[in-house]
Amino acid sequence: MNSDRVFTLIGKELREFRSNPSAILPMVILVIVCVALPLVVLVLVPHVTGESLGADRGLRQIVVIASVTTPGLTALTPEAAVQAFLFQQFLLLFLLAPIVGAVSLAAYSVVGEKQARTLEPLLTTPVTTAELLLAKVLASLAPSIVIEAAGVAGYIALVAIFGLPGVAGALVTTRSAVLVGIVGPLAALAALQMTIAVSSRANDPRSAQQIAVLMVLPLVMLLVGQIAGAFIITTEMLLLIAVALAALWAVMLLTSVALFQRETILTRWK
């Protein structure tokens, strides 16, 4: 694999995204929602209703269980501990944003080039299929990761402003770093590779985008399960999930290369 060709292709894809900002706009809007929703639920609603999160006995019990894996919660007041625990769980939303946004970019990257008839000249160059697909995946992943990082930074900053004392500090943990910095990008990478594999055979970008559901649903289940206290995911478990996602991405890369038939695309696409 020629790294120079891969970086050249990534630069080409990024220039196309830059010339079409509307392709990235949905991702930006989604990240803004991910930042605003927890603040509305955990800060604004209790303030307006006058009901304390710490008054919920079930939540306090869940926080006691979670404090085993997040010792920083024990140093907070009961109200702040509950708020910090819930803000931590809402970090899972930032795993959804790069998946949904990047998948949209990746689907249009292949199908859009088919429709614009710009993929055919590219397939006649010495660029290998693996280089082409890897470049498209990484180019779609890059803006989503940048936007996600900006969203997480804004999220923590707003929690520091509007949250109870000590809550923002409780968010900055090894577990949170692994969740957002490792599991999130790997989940997006796996979903992107699935999308590229499907889009090489699809004529409609929407058909390729539907593959993202396979990655989004498990993450939603993790969010709901943790808030409900059904289970607590530790840092070690997150690392195992990251390894599984890396293996899944490698398998999907090989699968997408096998499915992406250059000659078929050139002759069959209409």
C-alpha positions as CSV (number, residue, x, y, z in Angstrom):
1,M,0.0,0.0,0.0
2,N,1.4,3.4,-1.1
3,S,0.9,5.9,1.7
4,D,1.6,8.9,-0.6
5,R,-1.3,7.9,-2.8
6,V,-3.5,7.4,0.2
7,F,-2.7,10.9,1.6
8,T,-3.3,12.4,-1.9
9,L,-6.7,10.8,-2.1
10,I,-7.5,11.9,1.4
11,G,-6.6,15.5,0.4
12,K,-8.9,15.2,-2.6
13,E,-11.8,14.0,-0.6
14,L,-11.3,16.7,2.1
15,R,-11.3,19.4,-0.6
16,E,-14.5,18.1,-2.0
17,F,-16.1,18.2,1.5
18,R,-14.8,21.8,2.0
19,S,-16.4,22.8,-1.3
20,N,-19.7,21.4,-0.1
21,P,-20.2,22.5,3.6
22,S,-23.8,21.4,3.6
23,A,-22.5,17.8,3.7
24,I,-21.0,18.4,7.1
25,L,-23.8,20.6,8.5
26,P,-26.0,17.7,9.7
27,M,-23.1,16.4,11.8
28,V,-22.6,19.9,13.3
29,I,-26.2,20.1,14.2
30,L,-26.2,16.6,15.7
31,V,-23.2,17.5,17.9
32,I,-24.9,20.7,19.1
33,V,-27.9,18.6,20.1
34,C,-25.6,16.1,21.9
35,V,-24.2,19.1,23.9
36,A,-27.5,20.8,24.7
37,L,-29.7,17.8,25.5
38,P,-27.9,16.7,28.7
39,L,-27.8,20.3,30.0
40,V,-31.5,20.7,29.4
41,V,-32.4,17.4,31.1
42,L,-30.0,17.6,34.0
43,V,-29.7,21.3,34.7
44,L,-32.6,23.2,33.2
45,V,-35.5,20.8,33.9
46,P,-34.6,20.3,37.7
47,H,-34.2,24.0,38.0
48,V,-37.6,24.8,36.5
49,T,-39.4,22.0,38.3
50,G,-37.6,22.4,41.6
51,E,-37.0,18.6,41.8
52,S,-33.6,17.4,42.9
53,L,-31.9,14.6,41.0
54,G,-30.4,13.5,44.3
55,A,-33.8,12.9,45.7
56,D,-34.3,9.9,43.5
57,R,-33.4,6.9,45.6
58,G,-32.9,4.6,42.5
59,L,-30.4,7.0,41.0
60,R,-28.5,7.3,44.3
61,Q,-28.2,3.5,44.5
62,I,-27.0,3.3,40.9
63,V,-24.4,6.0,41.7
64,V,-23.2,3.9,44.7
65,I,-22.6,1.0,42.3
66,A,-20.9,3.2,39.7
67,S,-18.6,4.7,42.3
68,V,-16.7,1.4,42.4
69,T,-15.5,2.1,38.9
70,T,-15.5,5.9,39.2
71,P,-14.0,6.7,42.6
72,G,-14.3,10.5,41.9
73,L,-18.0,10.3,42.6
74,T,-17.5,9.5,46.3
75,A,-15.9,12.9,46.8
76,L,-19.0,14.8,45.6
77,T,-22.2,15.6,47.4
78,P,-25.1,13.2,46.7
79,E,-26.8,15.7,44.3
80,A,-23.5,16.4,42.5
81,A,-22.6,12.7,42.3
82,V,-25.9,11.9,40.6
83,Q,-25.5,14.7,38.2
84,A,-21.9,13.7,37.4
85,F,-22.9,10.1,36.8
86,L,-25.7,11.1,34.4
87,F,-23.4,13.6,32.5
88,Q,-20.9,10.7,32.2
89,Q,-23.5,8.5,30.6
90,F,-24.6,11.2,28.2
91,L,-21.0,11.1,26.8
92,L,-22.2,8.1,24.9
93,L,-24.1,10.5,22.7
94,F,-20.8,11.7,21.3
95,L,-20.2,8.2,19.9
96,L,-23.3,8.5,17.8
97,A,-22.5,11.8,16.2
98,P,-19.3,10.8,14.4
99,I,-20.9,7.5,13.2
100,V,-24.1,9.1,11.8
101,G,-22.2,12.1,10.3
102,A,-19.3,10.2,8.9
103,V,-21.5,7.5,7.4
104,S,-23.4,10.1,5.5
105,L,-20.2,11.5,4.1
106,A,-18.9,8.0,3.2
107,A,-22.1,6.9,1.5
108,Y,-22.1,10.0,-0.8
109,S,-18.3,9.7,-1.3
110,V,-18.7,6.5,-3.4
111,V,-22.3,6.7,-4.7
112,G,-22.0,10.4,-5.3
113,E,-18.9,9.9,-7.4
114,K,-20.7,7.2,-9.4
115,Q,-23.5,9.7,-10.1
116,A,-21.1,12.5,-11.0
117,R,-19.1,10.0,-13.2
118,T,-15.9,11.0,-11.5
119,L,-15.2,7.5,-10.0
120,E,-14.6,5.9,-13.4
121,P,-11.4,7.9,-14.2
122,L,-10.1,7.3,-10.7
123,L,-10.5,3.5,-11.1
124,T,-8.4,3.6,-14.2
125,T,-5.4,4.9,-12.3
126,P,-2.7,2.7,-10.5
127,V,-4.5,3.4,-7.2
128,T,-5.3,0.0,-5.6
129,T,-8.8,-0.8,-4.3
130,A,-7.5,-1.0,-0.7
131,E,-5.8,2.5,-1.0
132,L,-9.0,4.0,-2.5
133,L,-11.3,2.6,0.2
134,L,-9.0,3.4,3.1
135,A,-8.6,6.9,1.9
136,K,-12.4,7.4,1.6
137,V,-12.9,6.0,5.1
138,L,-10.2,8.2,6.7
139,A,-11.3,11.3,4.8
140,S,-14.9,10.8,6.1
141,L,-13.7,10.1,9.6
142,A,-11.4,13.1,10.0
143,P,-14.0,15.9,10.0
144,S,-16.3,13.9,12.2
145,I,-13.6,13.4,14.8
146,V,-12.7,17.1,14.7
147,I,-16.3,18.1,15.2
148,E,-16.7,15.5,18.0
149,A,-13.6,16.8,19.8
150,A,-14.9,20.3,19.7
151,G,-18.3,19.1,20.9
152,V,-16.8,17.2,23.9
153,A,-14.7,20.2,24.8
154,G,-17.7,22.5,24.7
155,Y,-19.7,19.9,26.7
156,I,-17.2,19.8,29.5
157,A,-16.9,23.6,29.5
158,L,-20.6,24.1,29.8
159,V,-20.9,21.5,32.5
160,A,-18.2,23.4,34.4
161,I,-20.3,26.6,34.1
162,F,-23.8,25.3,34.7
163,G,-23.1,22.0,36.6
164,L,-22.7,21.6,40.4
165,P,-19.2,22.1,41.8
166,G,-16.9,19.2,41.0
167,V,-19.1,17.7,38.4
168,A,-16.9,18.8,35.4
169,G,-13.8,17.3,37.0
170,A,-15.5,14.0,37.5
171,L,-16.1,13.8,33.7
172,V,-12.3,14.0,33.0
173,T,-11.4,10.4,33.7
174,T,-9.5,7.6,32.0
175,R,-12.8,5.9,31.3
176,S,-14.2,9.0,29.6
177,A,-11.0,9.3,27.5
178,V,-11.1,5.7,26.4
179,L,-14.8,6.0,25.6
180,V,-14.6,9.2,23.5
181,G,-11.0,9.0,22.3
182,I,-10.7,5.2,21.4
183,V,-14.1,3.5,21.3
184,G,-15.8,6.3,19.5
185,P,-13.4,6.6,16.6
186,L,-13.1,2.8,16.2
187,A,-16.9,2.5,16.2
188,A,-17.1,5.1,13.5
189,L,-14.3,3.5,11.6
190,A,-16.1,0.1,11.6
191,A,-19.4,1.7,10.6
192,L,-17.7,3.6,7.8
193,Q,-16.0,0.5,6.4
194,M,-19.4,-1.2,6.4
195,T,-20.9,1.7,4.6
196,I,-18.2,1.8,2.0
197,A,-18.7,-2.0,1.4
198,V,-22.4,-1.5,0.8
199,S,-22.1,1.7,-1.2
200,S,-19.8,-0.1,-3.7
201,R,-22.8,-2.2,-4.7
202,A,-25.6,0.4,-4.1
203,N,-27.0,3.0,-6.4
204,D,-28.6,5.0,-3.7
205,P,-26.7,6.7,-0.8
206,R,-29.6,6.1,1.6
207,S,-29.3,2.3,1.2
208,A,-25.7,2.5,2.2
209,Q,-26.4,4.8,5.2
210,Q,-28.8,2.3,6.7
211,I,-25.8,0.2,7.7
212,A,-25.1,2.8,10.5
213,V,-28.1,1.4,12.4
214,L,-26.1,-1.7,13.1
215,M,-23.6,0.4,15.1
216,V,-26.0,3.0,16.6
217,L,-28.5,0.6,18.2
218,P,-25.9,-1.2,20.4
219,L,-24.7,2.2,21.6
220,V,-28.2,3.4,22.4
221,M,-28.7,0.2,24.4
222,L,-25.5,0.9,26.3
223,L,-26.8,4.4,27.2
224,V,-30.2,3.2,28.3
225,G,-28.8,0.2,30.2
226,Q,-26.3,2.3,32.2
227,I,-28.8,5.0,33.1
228,A,-31.2,2.3,34.2
229,G,-28.5,0.6,36.3
230,A,-28.8,-2.7,34.4
231,F,-25.0,-2.8,34.1
232,I,-21.9,-0.6,34.5
233,I,-19.3,-0.6,31.9
234,T,-15.8,-0.4,33.3
235,T,-12.6,1.0,31.6
236,E,-11.4,-2.6,31.1
237,M,-14.6,-3.5,29.3
238,L,-14.3,-0.4,27.1
239,L,-10.8,-1.5,26.1
240,L,-12.1,-5.0,25.2
241,I,-14.9,-3.3,23.1
242,A,-12.2,-1.2,21.4
243,V,-10.2,-4.3,20.5
244,A,-13.3,-6.0,19.1
245,L,-14.2,-2.9,17.0
246,A,-10.6,-2.8,15.7
247,A,-10.9,-6.4,14.6
248,L,-14.3,-5.8,13.1
249,W,-12.9,-2.9,11.1
250,A,-10.0,-5.0,9.8
251,V,-12.5,-7.7,8.7
252,M,-14.7,-5.2,7.0
253,L,-11.8,-3.6,5.2
254,L,-10.9,-7.0,3.7
255,T,-14.6,-7.6,2.9
256,S,-15.1,-4.2,1.3
257,V,-12.0,-4.7,-0.9
258,A,-13.4,-8.1,-2.0
259,L,-16.8,-6.6,-2.8
260,F,-15.5,-3.5,-4.6
261,Q,-15.2,-4.9,-8.1
262,R,-13.6,-2.2,-10.3
263,E,-14.5,-3.7,-13.6
264,T,-18.1,-4.3,-12.6
265,I,-18.6,-0.7,-11.4
266,L,-17.1,0.6,-14.7
267,T,-19.3,-1.5,-16.9
268,R,-22.5,-2.0,-15.0
269,W,-23.1,1.4,-13.5
270,K,-25.7,3.4,-15.4
